[in-house]
Amino acid sequence: MKLLHKILIIVFPIVVLGSCTCNKSYNSVDEIVKQASKNVKMITPDELNKLMNAGGDEVYTLIDVRQEIEHYYGYIPGSVVLPRGSLEFSIGDSTFWEHTGLYMPQKEEKIVVYCKKGQRGILAAETLNKLGYTNVYALDGGWKNWELAYPDLYEKALDKLGGSSSHATSGGC
């Protein structure tokens, strides 16, 4: 029995530490997104549309994690632009939310995030989960999937572009 106990003391930490992905190195962003998607809840465009049309039955915050210039070319009505690079710093900042005219989301409230095609949204949802937000969803397929499903249900803010006619790119994610 003592020998078994000694073996467990030596082997168990090696097995547990060896299986940790905390310091895992990835070969591509696709691998990072694939790993993150295991921990993220997804919402389809149809499910989001139903949520938006539920008549206020459920409180939710819709966040576009693309850059502002991407947002202005087309966005889902009611969404607030909070780029992924600022997400961690602004999500819990009451000054940011006062500026948008919205209430700061509580940790247990539903938050839906989206980007262009879904990858940044998945990474943003994972980040929010790590920050203690418990009801976070990423829009499956992002803005492009929404635009295909609801081609007449979006808004633009081209006037905020300041006369620029070039369309911004972000690496396609």
C-alpha positions in Angstrom: 0.0 0.0 0.0 2.8 2.4 0.8 4.5 1.7 -2.5 1.2 2.5 -4.4 0.9 5.7 -2.4 4.5 6.7 -3.4 3.8 5.9 -7.0 0.7 8.0 -7.0 2.5 10.9 -5.4 5.1 10.8 -8.2 3.0 9.9 -11.2 -0.2 11.9 -10.6 1.4 15.4 -10.7 3.2 14.4 -13.9 0.0 13.3 -15.6 -2.0 16.3 -14.5 0.7 18.9 -15.3 1.5 17.1 -18.6 -2.1 17.4 -19.7 -2.3 21.1 -19.0 -2.7 23.3 -22.1 -1.9 26.5 -20.1 1.4 27.0 -21.9 0.6 25.1 -25.1 2.2 26.5 -28.2 0.1 26.7 -31.4 1.1 26.5 -35.0 -1.7 28.7 -36.3 -4.5 31.0 -35.3 -6.9 28.3 -36.5 -5.6 26.0 -33.8 -6.1 28.6 -31.2 -9.7 29.3 -32.3 -10.4 25.5 -32.5 -9.2 25.1 -28.9 -11.2 28.2 -27.7 -14.4 27.0 -29.4 -14.4 24.0 -27.1 -15.2 26.4 -24.3 -17.6 28.8 -26.1 -21.3 28.7 -26.5 -22.5 29.5 -30.0 -25.7 31.2 -31.2 -27.0 31.0 -34.8 -28.3 34.0 -36.7 -31.9 32.6 -36.4 -31.5 32.3 -32.6 -30.1 35.8 -32.3 -33.0 37.2 -34.5 -35.5 35.5 -32.2 -33.7 36.9 -29.1 -33.8 40.4 -30.7 -37.5 40.1 -31.4 -38.5 38.7 -28.1 -39.9 42.0 -27.0 -37.6 42.7 -24.1 -38.3 39.4 -22.4 -34.6 38.8 -22.0 -31.9 41.3 -21.2 -28.8 41.0 -23.5 -25.9 43.0 -24.8 -24.8 42.6 -28.5 -21.2 43.4 -29.0 -19.4 43.8 -32.4 -15.7 43.1 -31.7 -14.5 44.3 -35.1 -12.7 47.6 -35.5 -14.9 50.7 -35.7 -14.3 51.2 -39.4 -15.5 47.6 -40.1 -18.6 48.2 -38.0 -19.6 51.3 -39.9 -19.9 49.4 -43.2 -22.6 47.2 -41.8 -23.7 46.0 -38.4 -26.5 44.2 -36.6 -29.0 46.7 -35.2 -28.6 47.3 -31.5 -25.0 46.3 -31.3 -22.2 48.3 -29.7 -18.8 48.3 -31.2 -16.1 47.2 -28.7 -13.1 46.0 -30.6 -11.5 42.8 -29.4 -8.2 44.7 -28.6 -10.1 46.9 -26.1 -12.6 44.3 -24.8 -10.8 43.3 -21.6 -10.2 46.9 -20.7 -13.7 48.3 -21.5 -16.2 45.6 -20.7 -16.2 46.4 -17.0 -15.5 50.2 -17.4 -18.6 52.2 -16.5 -17.3 55.2 -18.3 -17.2 53.3 -21.6 -20.8 52.2 -21.1 -22.0 55.7 -20.2 -20.5 56.9 -23.4 -22.4 54.4 -25.4 -25.7 55.2 -23.6 -26.1 51.6 -22.4 -25.9 49.8 -19.1 -22.7 48.0 -18.3 -23.5 44.2 -18.6 -23.6 42.3 -15.4 -21.5 39.1 -15.1 -24.6 36.8 -15.4 -26.4 38.7 -18.2 -26.5 37.3 -21.7 -23.8 38.8 -24.0 -23.6 38.0 -27.7 -20.3 38.8 -29.5 -19.7 38.8 -33.2 -17.0 39.7 -35.7 -16.6 39.4 -39.5 -16.5 35.6 -39.9 -16.6 34.2 -36.3 -13.0 33.7 -35.2 -12.5 36.9 -33.3 -15.9 36.4 -31.8 -14.9 33.0 -30.4 -11.7 34.4 -29.0 -13.7 37.3 -27.5 -16.3 35.0 -25.9 -13.5 32.9 -24.4 -11.9 36.1 -23.0 -15.2 37.2 -21.4 -15.6 33.7 -19.9 -12.2 34.0 -18.4 -13.2 37.4 -16.9 -16.2 35.8 -15.1 -19.0 36.5 -17.6 -21.2 33.4 -17.4 -23.7 33.7 -20.2 -21.6 34.6 -23.3 -22.3 33.5 -26.9 -20.4 33.9 -30.1 -22.4 34.4 -33.3 -21.8 31.4 -35.5 -20.2 32.6 -38.7 -20.1 36.2 -37.5 -21.4 39.2 -39.5 -21.1 37.4 -42.8 -23.4 34.7 -41.7 -25.9 37.3 -40.4 -25.7 39.2 -43.6 -26.5 36.1 -45.6 -29.4 35.1 -43.4 -30.9 38.6 -43.0 -29.7 40.7 -46.0 -32.3 43.4 -45.2 -31.8 43.5 -41.4 -28.7 45.5 -40.8 -27.6 49.1 -40.4 -24.7 51.2 -41.7 -23.0 54.3 -40.4 -21.1 55.4 -43.5 -21.3 59.1 -42.3 -18.9 58.2 -39.5 -16.2 57.3 -42.0 -15.4 60.9 -42.7 -15.6 60.7 -46.5 -13.4 57.6 -46.8 -14.5 55.3 -49.6 -12.0 52.5 -49.0 -13.3 49.4 -47.3 -11.2 48.3 -44.4 -9.9 44.8 -44.1 -8.9 42.9 -41.0 -7.2 39.8 -42.1 -10.5 38.1 -43.0 -11.4 36.8 -39.5 
